[in-house]
Amino acid sequence: MQTPVLEVAVIKVAEDKIDQFLIQQKSVHDIIKNFKGFKSIRSMRSIESPNTFADYCEWESYEDAVKANEQAMAMPELQMFFELGDGMITFGHYKSLLKTEK
């Protein structure tokens, strides 16, 4: 059985590119959701630093996440979106250890 993986990407976007970033984000999600192993994606915006965004993307396996990232980086239609970033703060893959719910 494969272990689901959470991919976390936190990125800064230049103030003058935020509107374009937000417009393209939906199109990017529409492409990513068709990659093998995709389960879900959630995008968030920092309250303290409104030009900082975080994506939490769940994949069926680490292997699917890595392949999807390679595929995305090779797609010209996604390169424009990636280039809107002004610096990657963090990017990594995580597996679940403990889940607490109310």
N, CA, C and O atoms as a MOPAC input file, in Angstrom:
PM7 MOZYME 1SCF
protein

 N      0.83300 1    -1.19000 1     0.00000 1
 C      0.00000 1     0.00000 1     0.00000 1
 C      0.87600 1     1.25200 1     0.00000 1
 O      1.84900 1     1.33500 1     0.75000 1
 N      0.53000 1     2.21100 1    -0.83500 1
 C      1.28500 1     3.45700 1    -0.91800 1
 C      0.90000 1     4.39700 1     0.22000 1
 O     -0.23300 1     4.37600 1     0.70000 1
 N      1.84400 1     5.21200 1     0.63800 1
 C      1.59700 1     6.18800 1     1.68500 1
 C      1.33400 1     7.54700 1     1.05100 1
 O      2.17100 1     8.04600 1     0.30100 1
 N      0.18200 1     8.15500 1     1.34100 1
 C     -0.08500 1     9.48700 1     0.80400 1
 C      0.98100 1    10.47600 1     1.26700 1
 O      1.54100 1    10.34900 1     2.35600 1
 N      1.24600 1    11.46100 1     0.41700 1
 C      2.28800 1    12.44400 1     0.68200 1
 C      1.70900 1    13.84300 1     0.52500 1
 O      0.92500 1    14.10600 1    -0.38700 1
 N      2.10300 1    14.73200 1     1.42100 1
 C      1.71600 1    16.12700 1     1.32800 1
 C      2.90200 1    16.92400 1     0.82000 1
 O      3.98100 1    16.90100 1     1.41300 1
 N      2.69300 1    17.62700 1    -0.28200 1
 C      3.71800 1    18.49100 1    -0.85500 1
 C      3.40500 1    19.91900 1    -0.41100 1
 O      2.28900 1    20.40700 1    -0.59000 1
 N      4.39500 1    20.57400 1     0.16200 1
 C      4.21700 1    21.94000 1     0.65700 1
 C      5.14700 1    22.87100 1    -0.11700 1
 O      6.35800 1    22.65800 1    -0.17100 1
 N      4.56200 1    23.90200 1    -0.71300 1
 C      5.33700 1    24.91400 1    -1.43000 1
 C      4.92000 1    26.28400 1    -0.90500 1
 O      3.74500 1    26.64600 1    -0.94700 1
 N      5.89300 1    27.03300 1    -0.41400 1
 C      5.64000 1    28.39100 1     0.06700 1
 C      6.48900 1    29.33500 1    -0.77100 1
 O      7.70300 1    29.16600 1    -0.88400 1
 N      5.83400 1    30.33000 1    -1.35500 1
 C      6.49600 1    31.20900 1    -2.31900 1
 C      6.11600 1    32.66200 1    -2.08500 1
 O      4.99300 1    32.97500 1    -1.68700 1
 N      7.06200 1    33.52700 1    -2.33700 1
 C      6.79900 1    34.97000 1    -2.32100 1
 C      6.52800 1    35.40900 1    -3.75400 1
 O      7.10800 1    34.88500 1    -4.70500 1
 N      5.63900 1    36.37800 1    -3.88500 1
 C      5.30200 1    36.93500 1    -5.19000 1
 C      5.49000 1    38.45200 1    -5.10700 1
 O      5.05100 1    39.08900 1    -4.14900 1
 N      6.14100 1    39.01600 1    -6.10900 1
 C      6.33500 1    40.46700 1    -6.14300 1
 C      4.97800 1    41.15900 1    -6.12100 1
 O      4.01900 1    40.68800 1    -6.73300 1
 N      4.90800 1    42.28400 1    -5.40800 1
 C      3.64900 1    43.01600 1    -5.24700 1
 C      2.97400 1    43.30100 1    -6.59300 1
 O      1.75300 1    43.19600 1    -6.70500 1
 N      3.74500 1    43.65500 1    -7.59600 1
 C      3.16700 1    44.02400 1    -8.89700 1
 C      2.73400 1    42.81600 1    -9.72600 1
 O      2.18200 1    42.98500 1   -10.81300 1
 N      2.97400 1    41.60800 1    -9.23400 1
 C      2.59900 1    40.40000 1    -9.97700 1
 C      1.51400 1    39.58700 1    -9.27300 1
 O      1.10300 1    38.54100 1    -9.77600 1
 N      1.04900 1    40.05300 1    -8.12100 1
 C      0.07100 1    39.28100 1    -7.33800 1
 C     -1.22900 1    39.05800 1    -8.10900 1
 O     -1.74100 1    37.93900 1    -8.12900 1
 N     -1.77100 1    40.09100 1    -8.73900 1
 C     -3.03200 1    39.93200 1    -9.48000 1
 C     -2.89600 1    38.88800 1   -10.58000 1
 O     -3.78200 1    38.05000 1   -10.74900 1
 N     -1.81100 1    38.92700 1   -11.32000 1
 C     -1.57300 1    37.95000 1   -12.39100 1
 C     -1.40500 1    36.55500 1   -11.79900 1
 O     -1.91300 1    35.58300 1   -12.35700 1
 N     -0.70800 1    36.44500 1   -10.69200 1
 C     -0.50800 1    35.17500 1   -10.00100 1
 C     -1.85000 1    34.55900 1    -9.61300 1
 O     -2.08900 1    33.37400 1    -9.84700 1
 N     -2.71700 1    35.36700 1    -9.02200 1
 C     -4.01900 1    34.87100 1    -8.57300 1
 C     -4.90100 1    34.45600 1    -9.74300 1
 O     -5.65400 1    33.48800 1    -9.63900 1
 N     -4.81400 1    35.17100 1   -10.84300 1
 C     -5.60500 1    34.82300 1   -12.03900 1
 C     -5.14000 1    33.48200 1   -12.61400 1
 O     -5.96800 1    32.64200 1   -12.96600 1
 N     -3.84100 1    33.27900 1   -12.71000 1
 C     -3.29700 1    32.05900 1   -13.31800 1
 C     -3.38600 1    30.84300 1   -12.39300 1
 O     -3.33500 1    29.70600 1   -12.86200 1
 N     -3.51500 1    31.06800 1   -11.11400 1
 C     -3.51700 1    29.97200 1   -10.14900 1
 C     -4.60300 1    28.93400 1   -10.43800 1
 O     -4.34800 1    27.73400 1   -10.33100 1
 N     -5.79900 1    29.37400 1   -10.79800 1
 C     -6.90300 1    28.44900 1   -11.09100 1
 C     -6.55900 1    27.56100 1   -12.28700 1
 O     -6.80900 1    26.35600 1   -12.25600 1
 N     -5.98800 1    28.14800 1   -13.33500 1
 C     -5.60300 1    27.36500 1   -14.51700 1
 C     -4.54300 1    26.32700 1   -14.17000 1
 O     -4.58500 1    25.19600 1   -14.65400 1
 N     -3.60800 1    26.71700 1   -13.33900 1
 C     -2.55200 1    25.79000 1   -12.91500 1
 C     -3.15600 1    24.62000 1   -12.14700 1
 O     -2.77800 1    23.47000 1   -12.37200 1
 N     -4.08700 1    24.90300 1   -11.24500 1
 C     -4.73100 1    23.83400 1   -10.48700 1
 C     -5.50200 1    22.89100 1   -11.40700 1
 O     -5.51600 1    21.67900 1   -11.19400 1
 N     -6.13800 1    23.45100 1   -12.42300 1
 C     -6.88300 1    22.61600 1   -13.37200 1
 C     -5.96800 1    21.64900 1   -14.11500 1
 O     -6.38200 1    20.54000 1   -14.45300 1
 N     -4.73500 1    22.05800 1   -14.37000 1
 C     -3.76200 1    21.18100 1   -15.03100 1
 C     -3.23800 1    20.14100 1   -14.04600 1
 O     -3.20200 1    18.95100 1   -14.35800 1
 N     -2.83600 1    20.58200 1   -12.87300 1
 C     -2.22500 1    19.69300 1   -11.87500 1
 C     -3.17700 1    18.57900 1   -11.44000 1
 O     -2.75200 1    17.44600 1   -11.21400 1
 N     -4.45900 1    18.90600 1   -11.32600 1
 C     -5.40500 1    17.89700 1   -10.83300 1
 C     -5.54200 1    16.69600 1   -11.77400 1
 O     -6.11700 1    15.67600 1   -11.39600 1
 N     -5.01900 1    16.81400 1   -12.99400 1
 C     -5.06200 1    15.70600 1   -13.94300 1
 C     -3.80200 1    14.84800 1   -13.93300 1
 O     -3.72200 1    13.86000 1   -14.66300 1
 N     -2.81800 1    15.21300 1   -13.11500 1
 C     -1.59500 1    14.42500 1   -13.02300 1
 C     -1.86400 1    13.13700 1   -12.23200 1
 O     -2.69000 1    13.10600 1   -11.31900 1
 N     -1.15200 1    12.09500 1   -12.60700 1
 C     -1.29200 1    10.80100 1   -11.93500 1
 C     -0.99700 1    10.94900 1   -10.43700 1
 O      0.00500 1    11.54400 1   -10.03900 1
 N     -1.88100 1    10.40100 1    -9.63600 1
 C     -1.67800 1    10.37800 1    -8.20000 1
 C     -2.19500 1    11.58900 1    -7.45100 1
 O     -2.11300 1    11.63400 1    -6.22300 1
 N     -2.73200 1    12.58300 1    -8.17000 1
 C     -3.25500 1    13.78500 1    -7.51600 1
 C     -4.45400 1    13.44000 1    -6.63900 1
 O     -5.33600 1    12.68800 1    -7.05400 1
 N     -4.48400 1    13.99300 1    -5.41900 1
 C     -5.62600 1    13.79700 1    -4.52100 1
 C     -6.33700 1    15.11200 1    -4.23100 1
 O     -7.56400 1    15.17900 1    -4.30500 1
 N     -5.57700 1    16.16600 1    -3.90000 1
 C     -6.19500 1    17.45800 1    -3.59800 1
 C     -5.13300 1    18.54800 1    -3.55000 1
 O     -3.93900 1    18.27100 1    -3.44300 1
 N     -5.59300 1    19.78900 1    -3.63200 1
 C     -4.69700 1    20.92700 1    -3.46300 1
 C     -5.45900 1    22.03000 1    -2.73900 1
 O     -6.64500 1    22.26100 1    -2.97500 1
 N     -4.74100 1    22.69400 1    -1.85800 1
 C     -5.30600 1    23.82200 1    -1.12500 1
 C     -4.28500 1    24.95100 1    -1.16500 1
 O     -3.11800 1    24.76700 1    -0.81700 1
 N     -4.74100 1    26.11200 1    -1.59100 1
 C     -3.86200 1    27.27300 1    -1.65800 1
 C     -4.25200 1    28.26500 1    -0.57400 1
 O     -5.43100 1    28.48100 1    -0.29300 1
 N     -3.24100 1    28.85600 1     0.01900 1
 C     -3.47600 1    29.79100 1     1.10700 1
 C     -2.61500 1    31.03200 1     0.90500 1
 O     -1.59100 1    30.99800 1     0.22200 1
 N     -3.05900 1    32.13500 1     1.52100 1
 C     -2.33700 1    33.40200 1     1.45000 1
 C     -2.06400 1    33.86400 1     2.87300 1
 O     -2.94500 1    33.82500 1     3.73200 1
 N     -0.84500 1    34.29800 1     3.11100 1
 C     -0.45100 1    34.74400 1     4.44200 1
 C     -1.21900 1    35.99700 1     4.85900 1
 O     -1.39800 1    36.91900 1     4.06300 1
 N     -1.66100 1    36.02000 1     6.08700 1
 C     -2.32300 1    37.20100 1     6.64200 1
 C     -1.27700 1    38.26900 1     6.96900 1
 O     -1.48300 1    39.45200 1     6.69900 1
 N     -0.16400 1    37.84600 1     7.54600 1
 C      0.88600 1    38.78400 1     7.95300 1
 C      1.70600 1    39.31100 1     6.77500 1
 O      2.20300 1    40.43700 1     6.81500 1
 N      1.84400 1    38.50600 1     5.73900 1
 C      2.65500 1    38.87700 1     4.57400 1
 C      1.86700 1    38.53800 1     3.31000 1
 O      2.06700 1    37.46900 1     2.73300 1
 N      0.97300 1    39.42900 1     2.86800 1
 C      0.04300 1    39.12300 1     1.77200 1
 C      0.68000 1    38.77500 1     0.43000 1
 O     -0.02400 1    38.36500 1    -0.49300 1
 N      1.97400 1    38.92500 1     0.30500 1
 C      2.62200 1    38.50700 1    -0.93800 1
 C      3.26300 1    37.12400 1    -0.79400 1
 O      4.06800 1    36.71900 1    -1.63300 1
 N      2.90400 1    36.40400 1     0.27000 1
 C      3.40000 1    35.04500 1     0.50100 1
 C      2.23400 1    34.06900 1     0.39600 1
 O      1.18500 1    34.25000 1     1.01400 1
 N      2.45000 1    33.02600 1    -0.40900 1
 C      1.40600 1    32.03900 1    -0.68000 1
 C      1.91900 1    30.63300 1    -0.36500 1
 O      3.10600 1    30.34200 1    -0.51400 1
 N      1.00400 1    29.77200 1     0.07000 1
 C      1.35900 1    28.38700 1     0.37000 1
 C      0.38500 1    27.46400 1    -0.34900 1
 O     -0.82800 1    27.66700 1    -0.30500 1
 N      0.92700 1    26.45600 1    -1.00600 1
 C      0.11900 1    25.39900 1    -1.61600 1
 C      0.38700 1    24.11000 1    -0.86300 1
 O      1.53600 1    23.75500 1    -0.59900 1
 N     -0.68600 1    23.41500 1    -0.52300 1
 C     -0.60900 1    22.10400 1     0.10700 1
 C     -1.26900 1    21.13200 1    -0.85500 1
 O     -2.48300 1    21.17300 1    -1.05400 1
 N     -0.48000 1    20.27300 1    -1.44100 1
 C     -0.97400 1    19.35300 1    -2.46300 1
 C     -0.77900 1    17.91700 1    -1.97900 1
 O      0.33200 1    17.51600 1    -1.63100 1
 N     -1.85400 1    17.15800 1    -1.96100 1
 C     -1.76600 1    15.77100 1    -1.51000 1
 C     -1.68300 1    14.84300 1    -2.72100 1
 O     -2.43500 1    14.96900 1    -3.68800 1
 N     -0.74100 1    13.91100 1    -2.62800 1
 C     -0.49800 1    12.92100 1    -3.68400 1
 C     -0.64600 1    11.51800 1    -3.11000 1
 O     -0.47200 1    11.30100 1    -1.91100 1
 N     -0.96800 1    10.57800 1    -3.97600 1
 C     -1.11800 1     9.19200 1    -3.53500 1
 C      0.20300 1     8.60400 1    -3.05200 1
 O      0.21300 1     7.72300 1    -2.19300 1
 N      1.32100 1     9.08800 1    -3.60200 1
 C      2.62800 1     8.56500 1    -3.19100 1
 C      3.71000 1     9.61400 1    -3.45400 1
 O      3.50400 1    10.57000 1    -4.20200 1
 N      4.83900 1     9.41500 1    -2.83200 1
 C      5.99200 1    10.28000 1    -3.05400 1
 C      6.42300 1    10.22000 1    -4.51500 1
 O      6.76200 1    11.24200 1    -5.11300 1
 N      6.40800 1     9.03500 1    -5.07700 1
 C      6.80300 1     8.85700 1    -6.47400 1
 C      5.89800 1     9.66200 1    -7.40600 1
 O      6.37900 1    10.29800 1    -8.34400 1
 N      4.57700 1     9.63600 1    -7.14800 1
 C      3.64500 1    10.41900 1    -7.96100 1
 C      3.94300 1    11.91200 1    -7.82900 1
 O      3.89600 1    12.64200 1    -8.81900 1
 N      4.24600 1    12.36500 1    -6.62100 1
 C      4.54700 1    13.78300 1    -6.38900 1
 C      5.78400 1    14.21600 1    -7.15900 1
 O      5.79500 1    15.27900 1    -7.78100 1
 N      6.82500 1    13.39400 1    -7.11800 1
 C      8.07300 1    13.72500 1    -7.81200 1
 C      7.84400 1    13.75500 1    -9.32600 1
 O      8.30000 1    14.67300 1   -10.00900 1
 N      7.13800 1    12.75300 1    -9.84400 1
 C      6.86600 1    12.71500 1   -11.28800 1
 C      6.00900 1    13.89300 1   -11.72300 1
 O      6.23400 1    14.46300 1   -12.79100 1
 N      5.03600 1    14.25900 1   -10.91300 1
 C      4.18100 1    15.39700 1   -11.24200 1
 C      4.99000 1    16.68900 1   -11.26000 1
 O      4.78900 1    17.53400 1   -12.13200 1
 N      5.89400 1    16.84600 1   -10.31300 1
 C      6.73600 1    18.03500 1   -10.28000 1
 C      7.61800 1    18.10300 1   -11.53500 1
 O      7.76100 1    19.16600 1   -12.13900 1
 N      8.19600 1    16.98500 1   -11.91600 1
 C      9.02900 1    16.94200 1   -13.13100 1
 C      8.19300 1    17.29900 1   -14.35900 1
 O      8.63500 1    18.05100 1   -15.22800 1
 N      6.99100 1    16.75300 1   -14.41500 1
 C      6.09400 1    17.01500 1   -15.54200 1
 C      5.71300 1    18.49900 1   -15.57500 1
 O      5.73300 1    19.12000 1   -16.63700 1
 N      5.37100 1    19.05800 1   -14.43300 1
 C      4.97200 1    20.46500 1   -14.35800 1
 C      6.10900 1    21.39000 1   -14.77600 1
 O      5.88700 1    22.36100 1   -15.49900 1
 N      7.31500 1    21.09700 1   -14.32700 1
 C      8.46100 1    21.95100 1   -14.64100 1
 C      8.79400 1    21.93500 1   -16.13200 1
 O      9.43600 1    22.85900 1   -16.63200 1
 N      8.36300 1    20.89200 1   -16.84500 1
 C      8.64300 1    20.77200 1   -18.27600 1
 C      7.54400 1    21.37600 1   -19.15100 1
 O      7.69700 1    21.43800 1   -20.37100 1
 N      6.44900 1    21.81900 1   -18.55100 1
 C      5.32000 1    22.33400 1   -19.32500 1
 C      5.44000 1    23.84800 1   -19.51500 1
 O      5.42000 1    24.59600 1   -18.53800 1
 N      5.56400 1    24.30400 1   -20.76700 1
 C      5.68600 1    25.75200 1   -21.02000 1
 C      4.51800 1    26.56200 1   -20.44900 1
 O      4.71500 1    27.68400 1   -19.98400 1
 N      3.30900 1    26.00300 1   -20.48000 1
 C      2.14900 1    26.73400 1   -19.98100 1
 C      2.19300 1    26.94400 1   -18.46700 1
 O      1.50100 1    27.81900 1   -17.94700 1
 N      2.99600 1    26.15300 1   -17.75800 1
 C      3.15300 1    26.34500 1   -16.31500 1
 C      4.38200 1    27.19800 1   -15.98800 1
 O      4.46000 1    27.77600 1   -14.90300 1
 N      5.32100 1    27.28000 1   -16.89400 1
 C      6.52900 1    28.06800 1   -16.65300 1
 C      6.20500 1    29.53300 1   -16.39300 1
 O      6.82100 1    30.16300 1   -15.53300 1
 N      5.24700 1    30.07700 1   -17.12900 1
 C      4.85700 1    31.47300 1   -16.92600 1
 C      4.39600 1    31.70000 1   -15.49200 1
 O      4.72100 1    32.71900 1   -14.88100 1
 N      3.64000 1    30.74800 1   -14.96000 1
 C      3.14600 1    30.85800 1   -13.58600 1
 C      4.30600 1    30.77500 1   -12.59200 1
 O      4.39200 1    31.57900 1   -11.66300 1
 N      5.18900 1    29.80500 1   -12.78900 1
 C      6.32200 1    29.64000 1   -11.87400 1
 C      7.21600 1    30.87600 1   -11.86700 1
 O      7.78500 1    31.23100 1   -10.83500 1
 N      7.33700 1    31.52600 1   -13.01800 1
 C      8.19100 1    32.70500 1   -13.12000 1
 C      7.60900 1    33.92800 1   -12.42800 1
 O      8.31900 1    34.91600 1   -12.23400 1
 N      6.34300 1    33.88700 1   -12.05200 1
 C      5.74200 1    34.99300 1   -11.30300 1
 C      6.25900 1    35.03300 1    -9.87000 1
 O      6.16300 1    36.05800 1    -9.19400 1
 N      6.79900 1    33.93100 1    -9.42200 1
 C      7.33500 1    33.86900 1    -8.07700 1
 C      8.56500 1    34.74400 1    -7.91600 1
 O      9.32600 1    34.95600 1    -8.86000 1
 N      8.74500 1    35.24900 1    -6.70100 1
 C      9.87100 1    36.12000 1    -6.38800 1
 C     10.79600 1    35.43800 1    -5.38000 1
 O     11.61600 1    36.09000 1    -4.73400 1
 N     10.65300 1    34.13100 1    -5.25800 1
 C     11.50800 1    33.37800 1    -4.35300 1
 C     10.75600 1    32.27500 1    -3.63400 1
 O      9.74600 1    32.52300 1    -2.97600 1
 N     11.25300 1    31.06400 1    -3.76400 1
 C     10.67400 1    29.91900 1    -3.07700 1
 C     11.19000 1    29.92100 1    -1.63800 1
 O     12.39900 1    29.90000 1    -1.40600 1
 N     10.28000 1    29.94600 1    -0.69000 1
 C     10.66900 1    29.91500 1     0.71600 1
 C     10.94700 1    28.48000 1     1.14200 1
 O     11.94100 1    28.19400 1     1.81000 1
 N     10.05000 1    27.58600 1     0.74300 1
 C     10.26400 1    26.16700 1     1.03300 1
 C      9.48800 1    25.32200 1     0.03300 1
 O      8.45200 1    25.73200 1    -0.48800 1
 N     10.01400 1    24.14500 1    -0.21500 1
 C      9.34300 1    23.15600 1    -1.05500 1
 C      9.78300 1    21.79700 1    -0.54500 1
 O     10.97900 1    21.51400 1    -0.46200 1
 N      8.82000 1    20.95900 1    -0.20400 1
 C      9.18500 1    19.64000 1     0.28800 1
 C      7.99300 1    18.71200 1     0.36300 1
 O      6.85100 1    19.11000 1     0.13400 1
 N      8.29000 1    17.45500 1     0.69300 1
 C      7.28000 1    16.40300 1     0.77000 1
 C      7.26400 1    15.83000 1     2.18200 1
 O      8.30900 1    15.61700 1     2.79700 1
 N      6.05800 1    15.58700 1     2.67700 1
 C      5.87800 1    15.15900 1     4.05800 1
 C      4.91100 1    13.98700 1     4.12500 1
 O      3.96200 1    13.89500 1     3.34700 1
 N      5.17500 1    13.08900 1     5.08100 1
 C      4.23800 1    11.99100 1     5.31900 1
 C      3.62900 1    12.18700 1     6.70300 1
 O      4.23800 1    12.79600 1     7.58300 1
 N      2.45300 1    11.67600 1     6.87600 1
 C      1.69700 1    11.87000 1     8.10000 1
 C      2.27800 1    11.04200 1     9.26000 1
 O      2.63900 1     9.87500 1     9.10600 1
 N      2.34900 1    11.68200 1    10.39000 1
 C      2.77300 1    10.99200 1    11.61100 1
 C      1.64600 1    10.90400 1    12.61900 1
 O      1.44100 1     9.86800 1    13.25200 1
 N      0.92100 1    11.99200 1    12.76300 1
 C     -0.10000 1    12.07000 1    13.79100 1
 C     -1.22200 1    12.97400 1    13.28900 1
 O     -0.95600 1    14.03500 1    12.72400 1
 N     -2.47000 1    12.56400 1    13.49100 1
 C     -3.59600 1    13.37500 1    13.08400 1
 C     -4.48800 1    13.59400 1    14.29200 1
 O     -4.92200 1    12.64400 1    14.94300 1
 N     -4.75200 1    14.84800 1    14.57900 1
 C     -5.61900 1    15.19300 1    15.70200 1
 C     -6.81800 1    15.94400 1    15.15800 1
 O     -6.66400 1    16.91800 1    14.42100 1
 N     -7.99700 1    15.50100 1    15.51400 1
 C     -9.23000 1    16.15600 1    15.07400 1
 C    -10.10600 1    16.45200 1    16.25300 1
 O    -10.00200 1    15.81200 1    17.29900 1
 N    -10.95300 1    17.40400 1    16.08800 1
 C    -11.91200 1    17.75400 1    17.13300 1
 C    -13.18200 1    16.97200 1    16.93000 1
 O    -14.12600 1    17.11700 1    17.70600 1

